[in-house]
Amino acid sequence: MNDYIIKKIFKSKPPTRKIVGYWSALTGAICNIILFLTKLIVGITVNSISITADSFNNLSDLGTNLISFIGFKYADKPADRKHPFGHGRFEYLSAMIISIIIIIFSYELIKSSIHRIILPQPILFKSYVVPILFLSIIIKLWMVLFNKKLTKLIESQNLKAVILDSVADIFATSVVIMSFFLTDYTTFPLDGFAGIVVAVFIGYNGIEIFRDTMNSLIGARPSSELMQEIEAYILAFDGIQDVHDLMIHDYGPETKIASIHVEMSSAFSFLETHTIIDRIENAVNDIYGIDLLIHVDPIENECIDTQMTKEKIDAIIEPFASILSIHDFRIIHESGQKRISFDMIVDNQLSEAKIEQLKTSVMKQFKSYYPNFDLIINIEKKDVFIHG
């Protein structure tokens, strides 16, 4: 059914992020208005704090729909002089505001539920209440499935927040139904305890959403899988011997900028190198939607002395399990000085003291082979599962 609805809404044209976000907010607002008014009337009628609280949960959801709408609206604004990378992070900001609303509501619900436990009040059991609550679960389940379909059209933390919130509502209402059934058989203040369970679950989801969106705003590291995939893709191009120092900067769901170092033979001319790099940058943009800037590290493959020296360095570092690899290896003759320079990749878990010990050990062995050379080692930390 959702496939049919989405096909009818968007017809054959691929929708923009803003339009998808608008439809998510609109359908959510309509559903939450209906649920709020229905549950509020029922909660007041039967004197249930958990049902009344659940209704205000839907009212807070209406606020999240509005914030989501505003987030998609402003995130769609084009780049300007003050914001050269666009306004895409408005989506993250709106998702964070949604999470704060959820957390505040959870806190208020806990207070109300504790008050109901301390001063319990009788609940009037009405047979028509349960079907109404079950209907609200069905509506929220539809919202989850509908928004999941929308996330296949766009990757959005806003939509993920809405889905998590709807899942929390389903759980919350299910707890309310259970407590409502049992209140007719006991004087224990189940209604208040059910309210606390609902509040804790809602609050937990709010904290999770807040943490994820805050990470995006601060600048969280992309997934290891994505970084490995991009590195492997670039390595597949002719002329690329190795890659390292991939960094991806997230300025919003549709604006990502990255930089990477690639090692290429110094035998390539400037024109040949530029042609290869240009082809890679365009391909990465087309496939991953990332604006990539590539720095080239020239490698002297044809120089026998350089190759032999690098092999000797490789042999020196081989016994050290904490040294993952080296790259950017160069022999520099400058102003009468002879220097060897390279970047050494070490395990991210190593302490600074341990790194210094490793560096000293490598330099000591190096000096025994090349007493007339200075050695420059640049340290890079990487997780052991990341390609260096």
C-alpha positions as CSV (number, residue, x, y, z in Angstrom):
1,M,0.0,0.0,0.0
2,N,2.8,2.4,0.9
3,D,4.5,1.8,-2.5
4,Y,1.2,2.7,-4.2
5,I,0.8,5.9,-2.1
6,I,4.4,7.0,-2.7
7,K,4.0,6.3,-6.4
8,K,0.8,8.4,-6.5
9,I,2.4,11.3,-4.5
10,F,5.6,11.6,-6.4
11,K,4.4,10.2,-9.8
12,S,7.3,9.5,-12.1
13,K,9.6,12.4,-11.2
14,P,12.4,11.7,-8.6
15,P,11.5,13.9,-5.6
16,T,13.8,16.4,-3.9
17,R,14.9,16.0,-0.3
18,K,12.7,19.0,0.6
19,I,9.5,17.5,-0.9
20,V,10.1,14.1,0.7
21,G,10.6,15.8,4.0
22,Y,7.5,17.9,3.6
23,W,5.3,14.8,2.9
24,S,6.8,13.0,6.0
25,A,6.0,16.1,8.2
26,L,2.5,16.5,6.7
27,T,1.4,12.9,7.1
28,G,2.9,12.8,10.6
29,A,1.1,16.0,11.6
30,I,-2.3,14.7,10.5
31,C,-1.9,11.4,12.2
32,N,-0.6,13.0,15.5
33,I,-3.4,15.6,15.6
34,I,-6.0,12.7,15.4
35,L,-4.2,10.6,18.0
36,F,-3.7,13.5,20.4
37,L,-7.3,14.6,20.4
38,T,-8.6,11.0,20.6
39,K,-6.3,9.9,23.5
40,L,-6.8,13.1,25.4
41,I,-10.5,12.7,25.4
42,V,-10.2,9.0,26.4
43,G,-7.6,9.7,29.1
44,I,-9.6,12.4,30.8
45,T,-12.8,10.2,30.5
46,V,-11.3,7.2,32.3
47,N,-9.0,9.2,34.6
48,S,-5.7,7.6,33.3
49,I,-2.4,9.4,33.6
50,S,-0.7,7.0,31.3
51,I,-3.2,7.4,28.5
52,T,-3.3,11.2,29.0
53,A,0.5,11.3,29.0
54,D,0.5,9.2,25.8
55,S,-1.8,11.8,24.2
56,F,0.6,14.6,25.0
57,N,3.4,12.4,23.6
58,N,1.5,12.6,20.3
59,L,1.2,16.4,20.8
60,S,5.0,16.6,21.2
61,D,5.3,14.5,18.0
62,L,3.3,17.2,16.3
63,G,5.9,19.6,17.3
64,T,8.6,17.3,15.9
65,N,6.8,17.3,12.6
66,L,6.8,21.1,12.5
67,I,10.5,21.2,13.4
68,S,11.2,18.5,10.8
69,F,9.4,20.6,8.2
70,I,11.4,23.7,9.1
71,G,14.6,21.6,9.0
72,F,14.0,20.4,5.5
73,K,12.9,23.8,4.3
74,Y,16.1,25.6,5.5
75,A,18.4,22.7,4.6
76,D,17.3,23.2,1.0
77,K,18.6,26.8,0.8
78,P,21.4,27.1,-1.7
79,A,24.9,28.1,-0.7
80,D,25.6,31.8,-0.2
81,R,28.4,34.1,0.6
82,K,28.3,33.4,4.3
83,H,27.6,29.7,3.9
84,P,29.7,28.5,1.0
85,F,28.9,24.8,1.7
86,G,25.2,25.3,1.8
87,H,22.7,24.9,4.7
88,G,22.4,21.1,4.8
89,R,23.3,20.8,8.5
90,F,19.9,22.4,9.3
91,E,18.6,18.8,9.0
92,Y,20.9,17.7,11.8
93,L,20.0,20.7,13.9
94,S,16.3,20.1,13.5
95,A,16.7,16.4,14.4
96,M,18.7,17.5,17.5
97,I,15.8,19.8,18.6
98,I,13.4,17.0,18.1
99,S,15.5,14.8,20.4
100,I,15.6,17.6,23.1
101,I,11.7,17.8,23.0
102,I,11.5,14.1,23.4
103,I,13.9,14.1,26.4
104,I,12.0,17.0,28.1
105,F,8.7,15.2,27.6
106,S,10.2,12.1,29.1
107,Y,11.3,14.0,32.2
108,E,7.9,15.6,32.7
109,L,6.1,12.2,32.2
110,I,8.4,10.6,34.9
111,K,7.4,13.4,37.3
112,S,3.7,13.0,36.6
113,S,3.9,9.2,36.9
114,I,5.7,9.4,40.3
115,H,3.0,11.7,41.5
116,R,0.4,9.2,40.4
117,I,2.3,6.4,42.3
118,I,2.4,8.5,45.5
119,L,-1.2,9.6,45.2
120,P,-3.0,6.8,43.2
121,Q,-6.4,7.5,41.7
122,P,-8.9,5.0,40.5
123,I,-9.1,4.3,36.7
124,L,-12.5,3.8,35.1
125,F,-12.4,0.7,32.9
126,K,-14.2,1.3,29.6
127,S,-14.4,-1.4,27.0
128,Y,-14.2,1.0,24.1
129,V,-10.7,2.3,25.2
130,V,-8.7,-0.7,24.2
131,P,-9.8,-0.7,20.5
132,I,-9.0,3.0,20.3
133,L,-5.5,2.4,21.7
134,F,-5.0,-0.6,19.3
135,L,-6.0,1.7,16.4
136,S,-3.4,4.2,17.5
137,I,-0.8,1.5,17.4
138,I,-1.8,0.6,13.8
139,I,-1.6,4.2,12.8
140,K,1.9,4.6,14.3
141,L,3.0,1.3,12.7
142,W,1.8,2.7,9.3
143,M,3.9,5.9,10.0
144,V,7.0,3.7,10.7
145,L,6.5,1.8,7.4
146,F,5.7,4.9,5.4
147,N,8.8,6.8,6.6
148,K,11.0,3.7,6.0
149,K,9.8,3.8,2.4
150,L,10.8,7.5,2.3
151,T,14.3,6.8,3.7
152,K,14.8,4.7,0.6
153,L,14.4,7.9,-1.5
154,I,16.7,10.0,0.7
155,E,19.1,9.2,3.6
156,S,18.0,11.5,6.4
157,Q,18.6,11.6,10.2
158,N,15.4,13.6,10.4
159,L,13.4,10.7,9.0
160,K,15.3,8.3,11.2
161,A,14.3,10.4,14.3
162,V,10.7,10.3,13.2
163,I,10.8,6.6,12.8
164,L,12.4,6.0,16.2
165,D,9.9,8.3,17.8
166,S,7.0,6.3,16.2
167,V,8.5,3.0,17.4
168,A,8.7,4.5,20.9
169,D,5.1,5.5,20.6
170,I,4.1,1.9,19.7
171,F,5.9,0.5,22.7
172,A,4.5,3.3,24.9
173,T,0.9,2.6,23.9
174,S,1.4,-1.2,24.2
175,V,2.5,-0.7,27.9
176,V,-0.5,1.6,28.5
177,I,-2.9,-1.1,27.1
178,M,-1.3,-3.8,29.4
179,S,-1.6,-1.6,32.5
180,F,-5.2,-0.6,31.6
181,F,-6.2,-4.2,31.4
182,L,-4.6,-5.1,34.7
183,T,-6.0,-2.1,36.7
184,D,-9.4,-3.7,37.0
185,Y,-7.8,-6.6,38.9
186,T,-5.5,-4.8,41.4
187,T,-5.2,-1.7,43.6
188,F,-1.5,-1.5,42.8
189,P,-0.7,1.8,41.0
190,L,0.1,0.2,37.7
191,D,-0.9,3.2,35.8
192,G,1.9,5.3,37.4
193,F,4.6,2.6,36.9
194,A,3.5,2.1,33.3
195,G,3.9,5.8,32.8
196,I,7.5,5.6,34.1
197,V,8.3,2.7,31.8
198,V,6.9,4.6,28.8
199,A,8.9,7.7,29.9
200,V,12.2,5.9,30.2
201,F,11.8,4.2,26.8
202,I,10.9,7.6,25.2
203,G,13.8,9.3,26.9
204,Y,16.3,6.6,25.9
205,N,15.3,7.1,22.2
206,G,15.6,10.9,22.6
207,I,19.1,10.5,24.0
208,E,20.1,8.2,21.1
209,I,18.8,10.7,18.5
210,F,20.6,13.6,20.3
211,R,23.9,11.7,20.4
212,D,23.7,10.8,16.7
213,T,22.8,14.2,15.5
214,M,25.4,15.9,17.8
215,N,28.1,13.6,16.3
216,S,27.0,14.8,12.8
217,L,27.1,18.4,13.8
218,I,30.5,18.1,15.5
219,G,31.9,16.1,12.6
220,A,31.8,12.3,13.3
221,R,34.1,10.0,11.4
222,P,32.3,8.2,8.5
223,S,31.8,4.5,8.7
224,S,34.9,2.3,8.2
225,E,33.0,0.4,5.5
226,L,32.5,3.6,3.4
227,M,36.2,4.7,3.8
228,Q,37.5,1.2,2.8
229,E,35.1,1.1,-0.1
230,I,36.3,4.5,-1.4
231,E,39.9,3.6,-1.0
232,A,39.5,0.3,-2.8
233,Y,37.6,2.1,-5.6
234,I,40.4,4.6,-6.1
235,L,43.1,1.9,-5.9
236,A,41.5,0.2,-8.9
237,F,42.4,3.0,-11.2
238,D,45.5,2.5,-13.4
239,G,48.5,4.3,-12.1
240,I,47.5,4.4,-8.4
241,Q,49.9,2.5,-6.3
242,D,48.6,3.3,-2.8
243,V,46.2,5.6,-1.0
244,H,46.2,7.1,2.5
245,D,44.9,10.0,4.7
246,L,41.3,9.9,3.5
247,M,39.3,12.5,5.3
248,I,35.6,13.2,4.7
249,H,33.9,16.3,5.9
250,D,30.1,16.3,6.3
251,Y,28.3,19.6,5.6
252,G,24.9,18.0,5.3
253,P,23.3,14.9,3.7
254,E,24.0,16.3,0.2
255,T,27.2,18.1,0.7
256,K,30.3,16.1,1.5
257,I,33.9,17.2,0.8
258,A,36.9,14.8,1.0
259,S,40.6,14.8,0.5
260,I,43.0,11.9,0.0
261,H,46.7,11.3,-0.8
262,V,47.5,8.9,-3.7
263,E,50.9,7.5,-4.5
264,M,51.8,7.5,-8.2
265,S,55.0,6.9,-10.1
266,S,57.1,10.0,-10.6
267,A,57.6,8.9,-14.2
268,F,54.1,10.2,-15.1
269,S,54.1,13.6,-16.7
270,F,52.1,16.5,-15.1
271,L,49.5,16.2,-17.9
272,E,49.2,12.4,-17.4
273,T,48.9,12.7,-13.6
274,H,46.3,15.5,-13.9
275,T,44.2,13.4,-16.4
276,I,44.1,10.4,-14.0
277,I,43.4,12.5,-10.9
278,D,40.6,14.4,-12.7
279,R,39.0,11.1,-13.8
280,I,39.0,9.8,-10.3
281,E,37.6,12.9,-8.7
282,N,34.7,13.0,-11.2
283,A,34.0,9.3,-10.7
284,V,33.9,9.5,-6.9
285,N,31.6,12.5,-7.2
286,D,29.2,10.6,-9.5
287,I,29.1,7.4,-7.4
288,Y,29.4,8.7,-3.8
289,G,28.2,12.3,-4.1
290,I,31.5,13.4,-2.6
291,D,33.5,16.4,-3.8
292,L,37.0,14.9,-3.7
293,L,40.4,16.7,-3.7
294,I,43.4,14.5,-4.4
295,H,47.0,15.2,-3.3
296,V,49.6,13.2,-5.3
297,D,52.7,11.7,-3.6
298,P,55.3,10.9,-6.4
299,I,57.0,7.6,-5.9
300,E,60.4,6.9,-7.5
301,N,59.8,3.4,-8.8
302,E,62.6,3.5,-11.3
303,C,65.3,4.5,-8.8
304,I,67.1,1.3,-7.6
305,D,68.7,3.1,-4.6
306,T,65.3,4.3,-3.4
307,Q,63.8,0.8,-3.8
308,M,66.6,-0.9,-2.0
309,T,66.4,1.7,0.9
310,K,62.7,1.2,1.2
311,E,63.1,-2.6,1.3
312,K,65.6,-2.1,4.1
313,I,63.2,0.1,6.1
314,D,60.4,-2.5,5.5
315,A,62.7,-5.1,7.0
316,I,63.4,-2.9,10.0
317,I,59.7,-2.3,10.9
318,E,58.5,-5.9,10.1
319,P,59.1,-7.3,13.6
320,F,57.0,-4.5,15.2
321,A,53.3,-5.7,15.1
322,S,52.1,-2.3,16.2
323,I,53.5,-0.7,13.0
324,L,50.8,-1.3,10.4
325,S,52.6,0.2,7.3
326,I,54.6,3.1,5.9
327,H,53.9,5.3,3.0
328,D,55.0,8.6,1.3
329,F,58.6,7.3,1.3
330,R,61.2,9.8,-0.1
331,I,64.9,10.3,-0.2
332,I,65.8,14.0,-0.2
333,H,69.1,15.5,-1.2
334,E,69.0,19.2,-0.1
335,S,71.7,21.7,0.7
336,G,74.3,19.0,1.1
337,Q,72.1,17.0,3.5
338,K,70.8,13.5,2.9
339,R,67.4,12.8,4.4
340,I,64.9,9.9,4.3
341,S,61.3,10.8,5.1
342,F,58.2,8.6,5.4
343,D,54.9,8.4,7.3
344,M,54.6,5.5,9.7
345,I,51.1,4.1,10.5
346,V,50.7,2.7,14.0
347,D,47.9,1.1,16.0
348,N,45.4,3.7,17.2
349,Q,45.4,2.1,20.7
350,L,49.1,2.9,21.3
351,S,50.0,5.4,24.0
352,E,52.2,8.3,23.2
353,A,55.0,6.8,25.3
354,K,54.8,3.5,23.4
355,I,54.9,5.4,20.0
356,E,58.0,7.2,21.1
357,Q,59.7,3.9,22.0
358,L,58.8,2.5,18.6
359,K,60.1,5.5,16.8
360,T,63.3,5.5,18.8
361,S,63.9,1.7,18.1
362,V,63.3,2.2,14.3
363,M,65.6,5.2,14.2
364,K,68.4,3.4,16.1
365,Q,68.3,0.5,13.7
366,F,68.2,2.8,10.7
367,K,71.3,4.7,11.9
368,S,73.2,1.4,12.0
369,Y,72.6,1.0,8.3
370,Y,72.6,4.6,7.1
371,P,74.8,6.7,9.5
372,N,75.1,9.6,7.0
373,F,71.3,10.1,6.6
374,D,68.9,11.9,8.7
375,L,65.6,10.2,9.3
376,I,62.2,12.0,9.5
377,I,59.3,9.8,10.7
378,N,55.8,11.3,10.6
379,I,53.4,9.3,12.9
380,E,49.8,8.5,11.9
381,K,47.4,6.6,14.0
382,K,44.9,4.3,12.4
383,D,42.5,1.6,13.6
384,V,43.9,-1.8,12.7
385,F,41.0,-2.6,10.4
386,I,41.4,0.6,8.3
387,H,43.3,0.4,5.1
388,G,46.4,2.6,5.5
